[in-house]
């Protein structure tokens, strides 16, 4: 079978940085983007495991996503 080629979604690299926001209490992880100037976080998806994190990386063409607590 043929695999669908995934398109990489663009994001504003000058004003946003990819971040994996992690809760110390619950362990919940949310992938999204943080505004560099204001620090405001924009969530994209809930990360329940490595598969979800990999999907987020592929969606935006990322190699690494730093964690923030």
N, CA, C and O atoms as a MOPAC input file, in Angstrom:
PM7 MOZYME 1SCF
protein

 N      0.83200 1    -1.19200 1     0.00000 1
 C      0.00000 1     0.00000 1     0.00000 1
 C      0.87200 1     1.25000 1     0.00000 1
 O      2.04200 1     1.22100 1     0.38300 1
 N      0.28600 1     2.30700 1    -0.42700 1
 C      0.99100 1     3.58300 1    -0.45400 1
 C      0.78400 1     4.33300 1     0.84400 1
 O     -0.31800 1     4.36200 1     1.39200 1
 N      1.85900 1     4.94200 1     1.33200 1
 C      1.75000 1     5.75400 1     2.52600 1
 C      1.50200 1     7.19100 1     2.11900 1
 O      2.07600 1     7.68000 1     1.14500 1
 N      0.64800 1     7.86300 1     2.86400 1
 C      0.37800 1     9.26600 1     2.60400 1
 C      1.60000 1    10.07700 1     2.98600 1
 O      2.18400 1     9.87500 1     4.05100 1
 N      1.98000 1    10.98700 1     2.12200 1
 C      3.09100 1    11.86900 1     2.43500 1
 C      2.56000 1    12.99300 1     3.32300 1
 O      1.61800 1    13.69300 1     2.95100 1
 N      3.16200 1    13.15800 1     4.48300 1
 C      2.68400 1    14.16400 1     5.42200 1
 C      3.26800 1    15.52400 1     5.07100 1
 O      4.46400 1    15.65600 1     4.81200 1
 N      2.40800 1    16.52100 1     5.06800 1
 C      2.85300 1    17.88200 1     4.80600 1
 C      3.33500 1    18.50500 1     6.10800 1
 O      2.73600 1    18.30100 1     7.16400 1
 N      4.40900 1    19.25700 1     6.02700 1
 C      4.94100 1    19.95400 1     7.18800 1
 C      4.22800 1    21.29400 1     7.29000 1
 O      4.22000 1    22.08100 1     6.34400 1
 N      3.63100 1    21.54200 1     8.44600 1
 C      2.91100 1    22.79400 1     8.67100 1
 C      3.90800 1    23.88800 1     9.04000 1
 O      4.80000 1    23.66100 1     9.85800 1
 N      3.76500 1    25.06600 1     8.45000 1
 C      4.67700 1    26.16300 1     8.80300 1
 C      4.26300 1    26.82800 1    10.12000 1
 O      3.09300 1    26.80300 1    10.50400 1
 N      5.23100 1    27.41400 1    10.79100 1
 C      4.95500 1    28.23000 1    11.97200 1
 C      5.92800 1    29.39300 1    11.98300 1
 O      6.96100 1    29.33400 1    11.31600 1
 N      5.62800 1    30.43300 1    12.71300 1
 C      6.43300 1    31.65600 1    12.75200 1
 C      7.69500 1    31.41700 1    13.58400 1
 O      7.67400 1    31.54600 1    14.80800 1
 N      8.77500 1    31.07300 1    12.91700 1
 C     10.02200 1    30.71700 1    13.61900 1
 C     10.68500 1    31.90700 1    14.29600 1
 O     11.48000 1    31.72700 1    15.21800 1
 N     10.36900 1    33.11800 1    13.85300 1
 C     10.95600 1    34.31100 1    14.46900 1
 C     10.30100 1    34.64700 1    15.80400 1
 O     10.95900 1    35.16600 1    16.70600 1
 N      9.01300 1    34.35500 1    15.93200 1
 C      8.28000 1    34.75200 1    17.13100 1
 C      7.83500 1    33.59300 1    18.01400 1
 O      7.44100 1    33.81500 1    19.15900 1
 N      7.88700 1    32.36600 1    17.51000 1
 C      7.42700 1    31.20900 1    18.27700 1
 C      8.51300 1    30.15100 1    18.38500 1
 O      9.29300 1    29.94200 1    17.45600 1
 N      8.55000 1    29.48300 1    19.54400 1
 C      9.47000 1    28.34600 1    19.67600 1
 C      8.67700 1    27.13400 1    20.13700 1
 O      7.79500 1    27.26400 1    20.98600 1
 N      8.97300 1    25.95600 1    19.59400 1
 C      8.26200 1    24.74600 1    20.00300 1
 C      8.65100 1    24.34500 1    21.42100 1
 O      9.82100 1    24.40600 1    21.80000 1
 N      7.64900 1    23.93200 1    22.20000 1
 C      7.86500 1    23.58200 1    23.61100 1
 C      6.95800 1    22.42300 1    23.98200 1
 O      5.83000 1    22.32300 1    23.49900 1
 N      7.46100 1    21.54600 1    24.85000 1
 C      6.66100 1    20.48700 1    25.44500 1
 C      6.43200 1    20.89800 1    26.89100 1
 O      7.33600 1    20.80900 1    27.72200 1
 N      5.21200 1    21.35000 1    27.18800 1
 C      4.89700 1    21.84100 1    28.52800 1
 C      4.48300 1    20.65300 1    29.39700 1
 O      3.53600 1    19.93900 1    29.06700 1
 N      5.19900 1    20.44200 1    30.51500 1
 C      4.98200 1    19.28000 1    31.37800 1
 C      4.53700 1    19.72600 1    32.76900 1
 O      5.07000 1    20.68100 1    33.33300 1
 N      3.55100 1    19.01600 1    33.30700 1
 C      3.08100 1    19.27800 1    34.65500 1
 C      3.88200 1    18.41500 1    35.63100 1
 O      4.01100 1    17.20500 1    35.44300 1
 N      4.41000 1    19.04300 1    36.66100 1
 C      5.17600 1    18.30300 1    37.66600 1
 C      4.24100 1    17.39500 1    38.47500 1
 O      4.61400 1    16.27600 1    38.82800 1
 N      3.04100 1    17.87400 1    38.76400 1
 C      2.10000 1    17.13000 1    39.61300 1
 C      1.48000 1    15.93100 1    38.90500 1
 O      1.52500 1    14.81200 1    39.41600 1
 N      0.90500 1    16.16300 1    37.73800 1
 C      0.13400 1    15.11400 1    37.06600 1
 C      0.91600 1    14.36900 1    35.99600 1
 O      0.52400 1    13.27300 1    35.59500 1
 N      2.00900 1    14.94600 1    35.53400 1
 C      2.78400 1    14.31900 1    34.46700 1
 C      2.20300 1    14.56800 1    33.08800 1
 O      2.71300 1    14.04600 1    32.09700 1
 N      1.13700 1    15.36200 1    33.01300 1
 C      0.51500 1    15.67700 1    31.72300 1
 C      1.48300 1    16.48900 1    30.86100 1
 O      2.17100 1    17.38100 1    31.35700 1
 N      1.52500 1    16.17100 1    29.57300 1
 C      2.40000 1    16.87100 1    28.64300 1
 C      1.57100 1    17.41800 1    27.49000 1
 O      0.72600 1    16.72300 1    26.92700 1
 N      1.83100 1    18.68600 1    27.14800 1
 C      1.13900 1    19.33700 1    26.04700 1
 C      2.18600 1    19.94400 1    25.12100 1
 O      3.05500 1    20.69900 1    25.55700 1
 N      2.09300 1    19.60700 1    23.84300 1
 C      3.00500 1    20.16400 1    22.85100 1
 C      2.37100 1    21.40700 1    22.25400 1
 O      1.16700 1    21.45000 1    22.00200 1
 N      3.19400 1    22.41100 1    22.03300 1
 C      2.68600 1    23.64300 1    21.45500 1
 C      3.81700 1    24.62200 1    21.18400 1
 O      4.98100 1    24.23900 1    21.06800 1
 N      3.45100 1    25.88500 1    21.08600 1
 C      4.42900 1    26.92300 1    20.78000 1
 C      4.32900 1    28.04200 1    21.80200 1
 O      3.23900 1    28.41200 1    22.23800 1
 N      5.49400 1    28.57800 1    22.17600 1
 C      5.57500 1    29.66400 1    23.14500 1
 C      6.05200 1    30.91300 1    22.41700 1
 O      7.02600 1    30.87200 1    21.66400 1
 N      5.36100 1    32.02100 1    22.64700 1
 C      5.77800 1    33.28600 1    22.05900 1
 C      7.07400 1    33.71600 1    22.73600 1
 O      7.16400 1    33.74200 1    23.96300 1
 N      8.06700 1    34.04900 1    21.93600 1
 C      9.38500 1    34.38600 1    22.46900 1
 C      9.33300 1    35.67400 1    23.29200 1
 O      9.94600 1    35.75300 1    24.35600 1
 N      8.61100 1    36.67400 1    22.81000 1
 C      8.58800 1    37.96600 1    23.49400 1
 C      7.70000 1    37.97400 1    24.74200 1
 O      8.12200 1    38.44700 1    25.79700 1
 N      6.48800 1    37.45900 1    24.63100 1
 C      5.53500 1    37.56000 1    25.74300 1
 C      5.53500 1    36.34000 1    26.66400 1
 O      5.13900 1    36.44300 1    27.82500 1
 N      5.97800 1    35.17600 1    26.15300 1
 C      5.96800 1    33.96000 1    26.95400 1
 C      4.63400 1    33.24000 1    26.93800 1
 O      4.46400 1    32.22900 1    27.62000 1
 N      3.68300 1    33.75100 1    26.16300 1
 C      2.36000 1    33.12400 1    26.08500 1
 C      2.46000 1    31.79600 1    25.35500 1
 O      3.12800 1    31.69000 1    24.32600 1
 N      1.78400 1    30.77200 1    25.90000 1
 C      1.83700 1    29.42000 1    25.34000 1
 C      0.57600 1    29.12900 1    24.53500 1
 O     -0.53300 1    29.40900 1    24.99100 1
 N      0.74300 1    28.56900 1    23.34300 1
 C     -0.36300 1    28.16200 1    22.48700 1
 C     -0.29700 1    26.64500 1    22.33000 1
 O      0.61100 1    26.12800 1    21.67800 1
 N     -1.25700 1    25.92700 1    22.92500 1
 C     -1.20100 1    24.46600 1    22.86700 1
 C     -1.71800 1    23.95600 1    21.52000 1
 O     -2.63900 1    24.52100 1    20.92900 1
 N     -1.09300 1    22.86800 1    21.05700 1
 C     -1.45600 1    22.25600 1    19.78400 1
 C     -2.07700 1    20.88500 1    20.02300 1
 O     -3.12100 1    20.56600 1    19.45400 1
 N     -1.43400 1    20.07200 1    20.86800 1
 C     -1.95900 1    18.73000 1    21.10800 1
 C     -1.46700 1    18.15600 1    22.43000 1
 O     -0.40000 1    18.51700 1    22.92700 1
 N     -2.26700 1    17.25700 1    22.98500 1
 C     -1.91600 1    16.52500 1    24.19600 1
 C     -0.96900 1    15.39300 1    23.81200 1
 O     -1.20200 1    14.68200 1    22.83400 1
 N      0.09200 1    15.23200 1    24.58200 1
 C      1.06800 1    14.17900 1    24.31400 1
 C      0.90900 1    13.09600 1    25.37400 1
 O      1.20300 1    13.31200 1    26.54900 1
 N      0.43900 1    11.92600 1    24.94000 1
 C      0.22700 1    10.80700 1    25.87900 1
 C      1.37400 1     9.81200 1    25.85400 1
 O      1.48100 1     8.95900 1    26.73500 1
 N      2.22900 1     9.91900 1    24.85000 1
 C      3.35200 1     8.99100 1    24.74200 1
 C      4.30400 1     9.41500 1    23.64700 1
 O      4.14200 1    10.46800 1    23.03100 1
 N      5.30100 1     8.57700 1    23.41600 1
 C      6.33100 1     8.86700 1    22.42400 1
 C      5.74400 1     8.99000 1    21.01300 1
 O      6.22300 1     9.78200 1    20.20100 1
 N      4.71000 1     8.20600 1    20.73600 1
 C      4.07400 1     8.24900 1    19.41000 1
 C      3.47000 1     9.63100 1    19.13100 1
 O      3.61500 1    10.16200 1    18.03100 1
 N      2.79100 1    10.21000 1    20.13100 1
 C      2.20100 1    11.53900 1    19.97900 1
 C      3.28000 1    12.60700 1    19.79800 1
 O      3.13100 1    13.51900 1    18.98500 1
 N      4.36700 1    12.48600 1    20.56100 1
 C      5.46100 1    13.44400 1    20.44800 1
 C      6.08800 1    13.37000 1    19.05900 1
 O      6.39200 1    14.39800 1    18.45500 1
 N      6.28000 1    12.15900 1    18.55800 1
 C      6.84600 1    11.96700 1    17.22300 1
 C      5.92800 1    12.57200 1    16.15500 1
 O      6.39900 1    13.16800 1    15.18600 1
 N      4.62900 1    12.41200 1    16.34200 1
 C      3.64900 1    12.97700 1    15.40200 1
 C      3.74500 1    14.50400 1    15.37700 1
 O      3.68600 1    15.11100 1    14.30800 1
 N      3.89200 1    15.12900 1    16.55500 1
 C      4.03400 1    16.58300 1    16.64300 1
 C      5.30200 1    17.04300 1    15.92500 1
 O      5.27800 1    18.02100 1    15.17700 1
 N      6.40800 1    16.33400 1    16.15500 1
 C      7.67400 1    16.67500 1    15.49900 1
 C      7.56300 1    16.58800 1    13.98500 1
 O      8.04200 1    17.46800 1    13.27000 1
 N      6.92700 1    15.52000 1    13.49400 1
 C      6.76000 1    15.33900 1    12.05700 1
 C      5.82200 1    16.38600 1    11.46800 1
 O      6.02100 1    16.84800 1    10.34400 1
 N      4.80000 1    16.75400 1    12.23400 1
 C      3.80800 1    17.71700 1    11.76900 1
 C      4.44500 1    19.07500 1    11.45200 1
 O      4.04200 1    19.74700 1    10.50200 1
 N      5.43800 1    19.47200 1    12.24900 1
 C      6.07800 1    20.77500 1    12.08500 1
 C      7.53100 1    20.68900 1    11.63800 1
 O      8.21300 1    21.71300 1    11.58900 1
 N      8.02600 1    19.49600 1    11.30800 1
 C      9.39500 1    19.33500 1    10.82400 1
 C     10.44300 1    19.65300 1    11.87100 1
 O     11.43300 1    20.32100 1    11.57600 1
 N     10.23700 1    19.18100 1    13.09100 1
 C     11.14600 1    19.47900 1    14.20700 1
 C     12.03300 1    18.28300 1    14.52700 1
 O     11.63700 1    17.13100 1    14.34700 1
 N     13.25100 1    18.58000 1    15.00900 1
 C     14.15900 1    17.52300 1    15.46500 1
 C     14.01000 1    17.29400 1    16.96400 1
 O     13.93100 1    16.15700 1    17.43000 1
 N     13.97300 1    18.40500 1    17.71200 1
 C     13.86800 1    18.31900 1    19.16700 1
 C     12.82000 1    19.30600 1    19.66800 1
 O     12.58500 1    20.35100 1    19.06100 1
 N     12.19600 1    18.94900 1    20.79000 1
 C     11.24100 1    19.83800 1    21.44900 1
 C     11.63600 1    19.88600 1    22.91500 1
 O     11.49000 1    18.89500 1    23.63200 1
 N     12.14200 1    21.04500 1    23.37100 1
 C     12.56000 1    21.14400 1    24.77500 1
 C     11.36700 1    21.10600 1    25.72800 1
 O     10.27100 1    21.55400 1    25.39100 1
 N     11.60200 1    20.55700 1    26.93600 1
 C     10.55000 1    20.46700 1    27.95200 1
 C     10.60900 1    21.69400 1    28.84800 1
 O     11.68500 1    22.20800 1    29.15400 1
 N      9.43000 1    22.15500 1    29.26200 1
 C      9.31800 1    23.23800 1    30.24900 1
 C      8.37000 1    22.77500 1    31.33300 1
 O      7.34500 1    22.15200 1    31.05600 1
 N      8.72100 1    23.08700 1    32.57900 1
 C      7.87900 1    22.67600 1    33.70800 1
 C      7.19800 1    23.87400 1    34.32800 1
 O      6.44800 1    23.72800 1    35.29200 1

